[in-house]
Amino acid sequence: MGRPQHITDQQVLSAARAAFLRHGPSVSTATIAALAGLSQAAVFKRFGTKENLMLLALAPEPWPPWLRLVDAGPNDRPITDQLCAIGTGALRFFRGVVPCLMVLRASGLGPECMHEHFDEPPPLRTRRILARWFEQAAARGQLRCADPEDLALHFMGALHVRAFLGHLFADASPVERDDDYVAQLVDTMWNGIAPGGER
């Protein structure tokens, strides 16, 4: 008989995420263990409690690719192209995060439980980093921006709503593709933030 295949923590968390999203927070750890190819005892040995397993499986990635793009600051490409790339990446990320947050909320775990896993709560960090990006772009003369934090909140809010409503009302959600939605959002914003003479 060959050696048993090593199952990584990440593989267990992926199995747990799939189970929680499919069955909700009441799914048994026995079901999760079977999906992961481990014993229930092995799952508890690695993660301690079902609550901890749920938090680790459903918490958002700390540094998704789109946020790294924002953190790098604006570049010389047209600002609308950059905003479309940021918005499309962020919306894809939020579409994955919203169902996870709904399961956590249904389990009775509030945002404060998840925030213990981060140095800074992800929504606050996202707003801060995006606000800095808008501020840097304004300093480069690429856009007009009276209040970078408000602009960041407006931009992220439009993306959050799209992801949230898409999850709640999948069959009745708008038919346009996400990249078309983001392009329309950026075009609408551009009327308010374009440097003089470009609107």
Steps between C-alpha positions, in 0.01 A plus 500: 500500500639843404550786742185705565484820304588808704205736523596861558319743728406699190334194348301448821397867502392478135286195581355677804421811296318294239303317771403817688393676179295203384341391829525806724660540843325194645690255277668237714873477546463133405378610156788746468751237608366253244525762223857576604600134520583515872351370819288734708761473778772613260296808404454597866868435570598745226241773555385462860133590467236509230474877552870548432477274194207706371676832553817383328307343212269795436710805590605705196850477359709772670667629183301411188671581167276799429594664832870449429441682171347793688776500761761540224349840417383648170715471189516679164221301333170686448339534842169359374679182386662468841167551678334237279775250584472577872120489494477174307749329732328635809155393380624147425645489852180633663289243315703231677501677838130585532375138527770426758401800711134399480582154638710652780216736590247215493722306741479785751860609449519875455766705322689548828588128505650521154684824575703319764679322213617828343724785617245742351137418409498424125227754408690781674830398344340479154351848532830642628709347219253598229473854641880528486489382136248775412709755688815397310318512166374850583853611594617372159229711330317191376168583668324752722422385852372720781475216754690177419335305785149585381591416141641164613181430697277585201702281264515202735134542596385467138703179469379359833135556406546322169656197672247498785191524279648247259527254788153567643312517172708291261208431264388863494838673496586740215595325180801710402839345559712611792761665279223696323358603837842620618559688173166681543583578863840644406347699213242649738764583760728651238248780439570616855873436536654564158762778499383827346420481130476118483134454590 
